[in-house]
Amino acid sequence: MSITDTPEVLVKQELMEKIKTLPMTLTVKDVSGFLGICLTSAYKLVAQDDFPKIKMPGIRRVVIPKIKFVEWYLGNSH
């Protein structure tokens, strides 16, 4: 940590490191862990129409592209 690192800069650096560790496609469990919410809440979130996801035809699996999730997260975090 240098003297020029403000708390805001450190938070952004931590967020970037956390994003780097995400797989290219996320599961609902990955979303739950990243956001620090329970799995039930993550399923409710992913079920929302505006949440970025790919529904696999014929099966109940949902895939969340990392890039779309990060865009959604940055656009919805305050």
MIFI-597055 format. One record per atom (N, C-alpha, C, O): residue number from 1; residue in three letters; atom name; x, y, z. Coordinates in nm, 3 decimals. Example, Ala and Ser with C-alpha at 12.3 -4.5 7.8 and 13.67 -1.06 7.14 Angstrom:
2
{1 "ALA" "N" {1.319 -0.569 0.780}},
{1 "ALA" "CA" {1.230 -0.450 0.780}},
{1 "ALA" "C" {1.320 -0.330 0.780}},
{1 "ALA" "O" {1.424 -0.332 0.846}},
{2 "SER" "N" {1.285 -0.225 0.708}},
{2 "SER" "CA" {1.367 -0.106 0.714}},
{2 "SER" "C" {1.290 0.003 0.787}},
{2 "SER" "O" {1.341 0.114 0.804}},
! end
This chain:
78
{1 "MET" "N" {0.085 -0.118 0.000}},
{1 "MET" "CA" {0.000 0.000 0.000}},
{1 "MET" "C" {0.089 0.124 0.000}},
{1 "MET" "O" {0.180 0.136 0.082}},
{2 "SER" "N" {0.061 0.212 -0.091}},
{2 "SER" "CA" {0.139 0.336 -0.096}},
{2 "SER" "C" {0.060 0.448 -0.031}},
{2 "SER" "O" {-0.058 0.434 0.000}},
{3 "ILE" "N" {0.127 0.559 -0.013}},
{3 "ILE" "CA" {0.065 0.674 0.053}},
{3 "ILE" "C" {-0.046 0.735 -0.032}},
{3 "ILE" "O" {-0.132 0.805 0.020}},
{4 "THR" "N" {-0.045 0.709 -0.164}},
{4 "THR" "CA" {-0.147 0.766 -0.253}},
{4 "THR" "C" {-0.272 0.678 -0.262}},
{4 "THR" "O" {-0.371 0.719 -0.323}},
{5 "ASP" "N" {-0.267 0.559 -0.203}},
{5 "ASP" "CA" {-0.383 0.471 -0.208}},
{5 "ASP" "C" {-0.490 0.518 -0.110}},
{5 "ASP" "O" {-0.474 0.510 0.012}},
{6 "THR" "N" {-0.599 0.568 -0.165}},
{6 "THR" "CA" {-0.711 0.610 -0.083}},
{6 "THR" "C" {-0.799 0.488 -0.056}},
{6 "THR" "O" {-0.785 0.387 -0.126}},
{7 "PRO" "N" {-0.887 0.494 0.040}},
{7 "PRO" "CA" {-0.977 0.381 0.063}},
{7 "PRO" "C" {-1.057 0.345 -0.063}},
{7 "PRO" "O" {-1.082 0.227 -0.089}},
{8 "GLU" "N" {-1.097 0.445 -0.140}},
{8 "GLU" "CA" {-1.173 0.419 -0.263}},
{8 "GLU" "C" {-1.089 0.341 -0.364}},
{8 "GLU" "O" {-1.138 0.248 -0.427}},
{9 "VAL" "N" {-0.963 0.378 -0.379}},
{9 "VAL" "CA" {-0.873 0.307 -0.471}},
{9 "VAL" "C" {-0.853 0.164 -0.424}},
{9 "VAL" "O" {-0.853 0.072 -0.505}},
{10 "LEU" "N" {-0.836 0.145 -0.296}},
{10 "LEU" "CA" {-0.816 0.010 -0.242}},
{10 "LEU" "C" {-0.938 -0.078 -0.264}},
{10 "LEU" "O" {-0.925 -0.196 -0.296}},
{11 "VAL" "N" {-1.058 -0.021 -0.246}},
{11 "VAL" "CA" {-1.181 -0.097 -0.268}},
{11 "VAL" "C" {-1.192 -0.137 -0.415}},
{11 "VAL" "O" {-1.230 -0.250 -0.446}},
{12 "LYS" "N" {-1.159 -0.045 -0.505}},
{12 "LYS" "CA" {-1.164 -0.076 -0.648}},
{12 "LYS" "C" {-1.063 -0.184 -0.685}},
{12 "LYS" "O" {-1.093 -0.271 -0.766}},
{13 "GLN" "N" {-0.945 -0.179 -0.625}},
{13 "GLN" "CA" {-0.843 -0.282 -0.652}},
{13 "GLN" "C" {-0.890 -0.418 -0.602}},
{13 "GLN" "O" {-0.872 -0.518 -0.670}},
{14 "GLU" "N" {-0.950 -0.421 -0.483}},
{14 "GLU" "CA" {-1.002 -0.546 -0.428}},
{14 "GLU" "C" {-1.113 -0.602 -0.517}},
{14 "GLU" "O" {-1.119 -0.722 -0.541}},
{15 "LEU" "N" {-1.201 -0.514 -0.566}},
{15 "LEU" "CA" {-1.309 -0.556 -0.654}},
{15 "LEU" "C" {-1.253 -0.615 -0.783}},
{15 "LEU" "O" {-1.301 -0.718 -0.830}},
{16 "MET" "N" {-1.153 -0.550 -0.841}},
{16 "MET" "CA" {-1.093 -0.600 -0.966}},
{16 "MET" "C" {-1.030 -0.738 -0.944}},
{16 "MET" "O" {-1.042 -0.826 -1.030}},
{17 "GLU" "N" {-0.964 -0.757 -0.831}},
{17 "GLU" "CA" {-0.905 -0.888 -0.800}},
{17 "GLU" "C" {-1.014 -0.994 -0.785}},
{17 "GLU" "O" {-0.998 -1.107 -0.831}},
{18 "LYS" "N" {-1.124 -0.957 -0.720}},
{18 "LYS" "CA" {-1.235 -1.050 -0.701}},
{18 "LYS" "C" {-1.297 -1.087 -0.836}},
{18 "LYS" "O" {-1.331 -1.203 -0.859}},
{19 "ILE" "N" {-1.312 -0.989 -0.925}},
{19 "ILE" "CA" {-1.368 -1.014 -1.058}},
{19 "ILE" "C" {-1.276 -1.107 -1.138}},
{19 "ILE" "O" {-1.324 -1.195 -1.210}},
{20 "LYS" "N" {-1.145 -1.086 -1.127}},
{20 "LYS" "CA" {-1.049 -1.169 -1.201}},
{20 "LYS" "C" {-1.062 -1.317 -1.165}},
{20 "LYS" "O" {-1.034 -1.403 -1.248}},
{21 "THR" "N" {-1.102 -1.347 -1.043}},
{21 "THR" "CA" {-1.110 -1.487 -0.999}},
{21 "THR" "C" {-1.237 -1.557 -1.047}},
{21 "THR" "O" {-1.247 -1.679 -1.035}},
{22 "LEU" "N" {-1.332 -1.482 -1.101}},
{22 "LEU" "CA" {-1.456 -1.543 -1.147}},
{22 "LEU" "C" {-1.431 -1.625 -1.274}},
{22 "LEU" "O" {-1.349 -1.587 -1.357}},
{23 "PRO" "N" {-1.502 -1.737 -1.288}},
{23 "PRO" "CA" {-1.492 -1.814 -1.413}},
{23 "PRO" "C" {-1.561 -1.738 -1.528}},
{23 "PRO" "O" {-1.634 -1.643 -1.503}},
{24 "MET" "N" {-1.538 -1.779 -1.650}},
{24 "MET" "CA" {-1.595 -1.711 -1.767}},
{24 "MET" "C" {-1.748 -1.722 -1.771}},
{24 "MET" "O" {-1.816 -1.631 -1.819}},
{25 "THR" "N" {-1.800 -1.832 -1.721}},
{25 "THR" "CA" {-1.945 -1.846 -1.705}},
{25 "THR" "C" {-1.972 -1.879 -1.559}},
{25 "THR" "O" {-1.904 -1.963 -1.500}},
{26 "LEU" "N" {-2.071 -1.813 -1.504}},
{26 "LEU" "CA" {-2.102 -1.828 -1.363}},
{26 "LEU" "C" {-2.227 -1.912 -1.342}},
{26 "LEU" "O" {-2.314 -1.922 -1.429}},
{27 "THR" "N" {-2.232 -1.973 -1.225}},
{27 "THR" "CA" {-2.352 -2.043 -1.181}},
{27 "THR" "C" {-2.423 -1.952 -1.080}},
{27 "THR" "O" {-2.371 -1.848 -1.041}},
{28 "VAL" "N" {-2.542 -1.992 -1.041}},
{28 "VAL" "CA" {-2.613 -1.917 -0.938}},
{28 "VAL" "C" {-2.532 -1.919 -0.809}},
{28 "VAL" "O" {-2.531 -1.820 -0.735}},
{29 "LYS" "N" {-2.466 -2.028 -0.782}},
{29 "LYS" "CA" {-2.382 -2.038 -0.662}},
{29 "LYS" "C" {-2.266 -1.938 -0.668}},
{29 "LYS" "O" {-2.231 -1.877 -0.567}},
{30 "ASP" "N" {-2.207 -1.920 -0.787}},
{30 "ASP" "CA" {-2.100 -1.821 -0.804}},
{30 "ASP" "C" {-2.152 -1.680 -0.775}},
{30 "ASP" "O" {-2.086 -1.602 -0.707}},
{31 "VAL" "N" {-2.270 -1.649 -0.826}},
{31 "VAL" "CA" {-2.331 -1.518 -0.805}},
{31 "VAL" "C" {-2.355 -1.498 -0.655}},
{31 "VAL" "O" {-2.328 -1.391 -0.601}},
{32 "SER" "N" {-2.407 -1.600 -0.590}},
{32 "SER" "CA" {-2.432 -1.595 -0.447}},
{32 "SER" "C" {-2.304 -1.562 -0.370}},
{32 "SER" "O" {-2.304 -1.475 -0.282}},
{33 "GLY" "N" {-2.197 -1.632 -0.402}},
{33 "GLY" "CA" {-2.071 -1.609 -0.333}},
{33 "GLY" "C" {-2.013 -1.472 -0.360}},
{33 "GLY" "O" {-1.963 -1.406 -0.268}},
{34 "PHE" "N" {-2.019 -1.427 -0.484}},
{34 "PHE" "CA" {-1.964 -1.297 -0.520}},
{34 "PHE" "C" {-2.038 -1.184 -0.449}},
{34 "PHE" "O" {-1.976 -1.091 -0.397}},
{35 "LEU" "N" {-2.171 -1.193 -0.447}},
{35 "LEU" "CA" {-2.252 -1.087 -0.388}},
{35 "LEU" "C" {-2.266 -1.101 -0.237}},
{35 "LEU" "O" {-2.310 -1.007 -0.171}},
{36 "GLY" "N" {-2.230 -1.216 -0.183}},
{36 "GLY" "CA" {-2.242 -1.237 -0.039}},
{36 "GLY" "C" {-2.387 -1.251 0.006}},
{36 "GLY" "O" {-2.424 -1.205 0.114}},
{37 "ILE" "N" {-2.468 -1.315 -0.079}},
{37 "ILE" "CA" {-2.608 -1.337 -0.045}},
{37 "ILE" "C" {-2.635 -1.486 -0.041}},
{37 "ILE" "O" {-2.557 -1.566 -0.093}},
{38 "CYS" "N" {-2.746 -1.524 0.022}},
{38 "CYS" "CA" {-2.778 -1.667 0.031}},
{38 "CYS" "C" {-2.820 -1.719 -0.107}},
{38 "CYS" "O" {-2.857 -1.642 -0.196}},
{39 "LEU" "N" {-2.815 -1.848 -0.122}},
{39 "LEU" "CA" {-2.846 -1.911 -0.250}},
{39 "LEU" "C" {-2.991 -1.884 -0.291}},
{39 "LEU" "O" {-3.019 -1.863 -0.409}},
{40 "THR" "N" {-3.082 -1.884 -0.196}},
{40 "THR" "CA" {-3.223 -1.855 -0.227}},
{40 "THR" "C" {-3.238 -1.716 -0.285}},
{40 "THR" "O" {-3.310 -1.697 -0.383}},
{41 "SER" "N" {-3.170 -1.618 -0.226}},
{41 "SER" "CA" {-3.176 -1.480 -0.278}},
{41 "SER" "C" {-3.113 -1.471 -0.416}},
{41 "SER" "O" {-3.161 -1.397 -0.502}},
{42 "ALA" "N" {-3.006 -1.546 -0.437}},
{42 "ALA" "CA" {-2.940 -1.546 -0.568}},
{42 "ALA" "C" {-3.032 -1.603 -0.675}},
{42 "ALA" "O" {-3.038 -1.550 -0.786}},
{43 "TYR" "N" {-3.105 -1.711 -0.643}},
{43 "TYR" "CA" {-3.201 -1.767 -0.739}},
{43 "TYR" "C" {-3.311 -1.666 -0.772}},
{43 "TYR" "O" {-3.353 -1.655 -0.887}},
{44 "LYS" "N" {-3.358 -1.593 -0.671}},
{44 "LYS" "CA" {-3.460 -1.491 -0.696}},
{44 "LYS" "C" {-3.406 -1.379 -0.784}},
{44 "LYS" "O" {-3.475 -1.329 -0.873}},
{45 "LEU" "N" {-3.282 -1.340 -0.759}},
{45 "LEU" "CA" {-3.218 -1.236 -0.840}},
{45 "LEU" "C" {-3.203 -1.280 -0.985}},
{45 "LEU" "O" {-3.238 -1.206 -1.077}},
{46 "VAL" "N" {-3.152 -1.399 -1.004}},
{46 "VAL" "CA" {-3.129 -1.451 -1.140}},
{46 "VAL" "C" {-3.261 -1.468 -1.215}},
{46 "VAL" "O" {-3.264 -1.459 -1.338}},
{47 "ALA" "N" {-3.369 -1.493 -1.143}},
{47 "ALA" "CA" {-3.500 -1.511 -1.208}},
{47 "ALA" "C" {-3.558 -1.380 -1.260}},
{47 "ALA" "O" {-3.652 -1.383 -1.341}},
{48 "GLN" "N" {-3.505 -1.267 -1.216}},
{48 "GLN" "CA" {-3.557 -1.138 -1.263}},
{48 "GLN" "C" {-3.529 -1.121 -1.413}},
{48 "GLN" "O" {-3.425 -1.163 -1.463}},
{49 "ASP" "N" {-3.623 -1.059 -1.482}},
{49 "ASP" "CA" {-3.613 -1.042 -1.627}},
{49 "ASP" "C" {-3.490 -0.964 -1.671}},
{49 "ASP" "O" {-3.433 -0.992 -1.776}},
{50 "ASP" "N" {-3.449 -0.864 -1.591}},
{50 "ASP" "CA" {-3.338 -0.778 -1.634}},
{50 "ASP" "C" {-3.201 -0.834 -1.595}},
{50 "ASP" "O" {-3.099 -0.771 -1.623}},
{51 "PHE" "N" {-3.197 -0.950 -1.531}},
{51 "PHE" "CA" {-3.069 -1.009 -1.494}},
{51 "PHE" "C" {-3.011 -1.085 -1.613}},
{51 "PHE" "O" {-3.083 -1.162 -1.677}},
{52 "PRO" "N" {-2.882 -1.064 -1.645}},
{52 "PRO" "CA" {-2.823 -1.129 -1.763}},
{52 "PRO" "C" {-2.798 -1.278 -1.741}},
{52 "PRO" "O" {-2.725 -1.318 -1.651}},
{53 "LYS" "N" {-2.861 -1.358 -1.825}},
{53 "LYS" "CA" {-2.846 -1.503 -1.813}},
{53 "LYS" "C" {-2.878 -1.571 -1.945}},
{53 "LYS" "O" {-2.941 -1.513 -2.033}},
{54 "ILE" "N" {-2.832 -1.693 -1.955}},
{54 "ILE" "CA" {-2.866 -1.777 -2.070}},
{54 "ILE" "C" {-2.935 -1.900 -2.014}},
{54 "ILE" "O" {-2.877 -1.974 -1.935}},
{55 "LYS" "N" {-3.059 -1.920 -2.055}},
{55 "LYS" "CA" {-3.133 -2.038 -2.011}},
{55 "LYS" "C" {-3.104 -2.150 -2.110}},
{55 "LYS" "O" {-3.116 -2.133 -2.231}},
{56 "MET" "N" {-3.065 -2.264 -2.058}},
{56 "MET" "CA" {-3.035 -2.378 -2.142}},
{56 "MET" "C" {-3.166 -2.447 -2.181}},
{56 "MET" "O" {-3.241 -2.488 -2.093}},
{57 "PRO" "N" {-3.194 -2.460 -2.310}},
{57 "PRO" "CA" {-3.321 -2.520 -2.354}},
{57 "PRO" "C" {-3.334 -2.664 -2.306}},
{57 "PRO" "O" {-3.240 -2.743 -2.313}},
{58 "GLY" "N" {-3.453 -2.696 -2.259}},
{58 "GLY" "CA" {-3.483 -2.833 -2.220}},
{58 "GLY" "C" {-3.434 -2.874 -2.082}},
{58 "GLY" "O" {-3.470 -2.981 -2.033}},
{59 "ILE" "N" {-3.352 -2.792 -2.020}},
{59 "ILE" "CA" {-3.306 -2.821 -1.885}},
{59 "ILE" "C" {-3.320 -2.697 -1.799}},
{59 "ILE" "O" {-3.340 -2.587 -1.852}},
{60 "ARG" "N" {-3.309 -2.713 -1.671}},
{60 "ARG" "CA" {-3.330 -2.600 -1.580}},
{60 "ARG" "C" {-3.203 -2.522 -1.552}},
{60 "ARG" "O" {-3.203 -2.431 -1.469}},
{61 "ARG" "N" {-3.096 -2.555 -1.618}},
{61 "ARG" "CA" {-2.968 -2.489 -1.591}},
{61 "ARG" "C" {-2.966 -2.347 -1.647}},
{61 "ARG" "O" {-3.017 -2.320 -1.755}},
{62 "VAL" "N" {-2.907 -2.258 -1.569}},
{62 "VAL" "CA" {-2.891 -2.119 -1.608}},
{62 "VAL" "C" {-2.741 -2.088 -1.606}},
{62 "VAL" "O" {-2.672 -2.123 -1.511}},
{63 "VAL" "N" {-2.693 -2.024 -1.711}},
{63 "VAL" "CA" {-2.553 -1.984 -1.721}},
{63 "VAL" "C" {-2.548 -1.831 -1.726}},
{63 "VAL" "O" {-2.625 -1.768 -1.797}},
{64 "ILE" "N" {-2.456 -1.775 -1.651}},
{64 "ILE" "CA" {-2.442 -1.629 -1.648}},
{64 "ILE" "C" {-2.305 -1.593 -1.705}},
{64 "ILE" "O" {-2.203 -1.624 -1.643}},
{65 "PRO" "N" {-2.300 -1.528 -1.822}},
{65 "PRO" "CA" {-2.171 -1.488 -1.878}},
{65 "PRO" "C" {-2.102 -1.385 -1.786}},
{65 "PRO" "O" {-2.165 -1.288 -1.743}},
{66 "LYS" "N" {-1.975 -1.406 -1.757}},
{66 "LYS" "CA" {-1.900 -1.319 -1.667}},
{66 "LYS" "C" {-1.907 -1.173 -1.710}},
{66 "LYS" "O" {-1.934 -1.086 -1.627}},
{67 "ILE" "N" {-1.883 -1.145 -1.836}},
{67 "ILE" "CA" {-1.878 -1.006 -1.883}},
{67 "ILE" "C" {-2.013 -0.938 -1.862}},
{67 "ILE" "O" {-2.018 -0.822 -1.822}},
{68 "LYS" "N" {-2.122 -1.008 -1.889}},
{68 "LYS" "CA" {-2.256 -0.951 -1.872}},
{68 "LYS" "C" {-2.287 -0.931 -1.724}},
{68 "LYS" "O" {-2.349 -0.832 -1.685}},
{69 "PHE" "N" {-2.243 -1.027 -1.640}},
{69 "PHE" "CA" {-2.264 -1.013 -1.496}},
{69 "PHE" "C" {-2.189 -0.892 -1.442}},
{69 "PHE" "O" {-2.244 -0.814 -1.364}},
{70 "VAL" "N" {-2.065 -0.876 -1.483}},
{70 "VAL" "CA" {-1.984 -0.763 -1.435}},
{70 "VAL" "C" {-2.047 -0.631 -1.481}},
{70 "VAL" "O" {-2.053 -0.536 -1.403}},
{71 "GLU" "N" {-2.094 -0.624 -1.605}},
{71 "GLU" "CA" {-2.161 -0.503 -1.653}},
{71 "GLU" "C" {-2.285 -0.475 -1.569}},
{71 "GLU" "O" {-2.310 -0.361 -1.530}},
{72 "TRP" "N" {-2.365 -0.581 -1.543}},
{72 "TRP" "CA" {-2.484 -0.565 -1.461}},
{72 "TRP" "C" {-2.445 -0.517 -1.320}},
{72 "TRP" "O" {-2.507 -0.424 -1.268}},
{73 "TYR" "N" {-2.346 -0.579 -1.262}},
{73 "TYR" "CA" {-2.303 -0.543 -1.127}},
{73 "TYR" "C" {-2.257 -0.398 -1.118}},
{73 "TYR" "O" {-2.299 -0.324 -1.028}},
{74 "LEU" "N" {-2.173 -0.357 -1.210}},
{74 "LEU" "CA" {-2.123 -0.220 -1.209}},
{74 "LEU" "C" {-2.236 -0.118 -1.234}},
{74 "LEU" "O" {-2.232 -0.007 -1.183}},
{75 "GLY" "N" {-2.334 -0.157 -1.312}},
{75 "GLY" "CA" {-2.446 -0.069 -1.340}},
{75 "GLY" "C" {-2.549 -0.063 -1.229}},
{75 "GLY" "O" {-2.631 0.029 -1.224}},
{76 "ASN" "N" {-2.545 -0.160 -1.138}},
{76 "ASN" "CA" {-2.644 -0.166 -1.031}},
{76 "ASN" "C" {-2.588 -0.145 -0.892}},
{76 "ASN" "O" {-2.663 -0.144 -0.795}},
{77 "SER" "N" {-2.457 -0.130 -0.880}},
{77 "SER" "CA" {-2.399 -0.106 -0.748}},
{77 "SER" "C" {-2.382 0.043 -0.727}},
{77 "SER" "O" {-2.345 0.116 -0.819}},
{78 "HIS" "N" {-2.408 0.086 -0.608}},
{78 "HIS" "CA" {-2.396 0.231 -0.579}},
{78 "HIS" "C" {-2.298 0.254 -0.470}},
{78 "HIS" "O" {-2.275 0.369 -0.432}},
! end
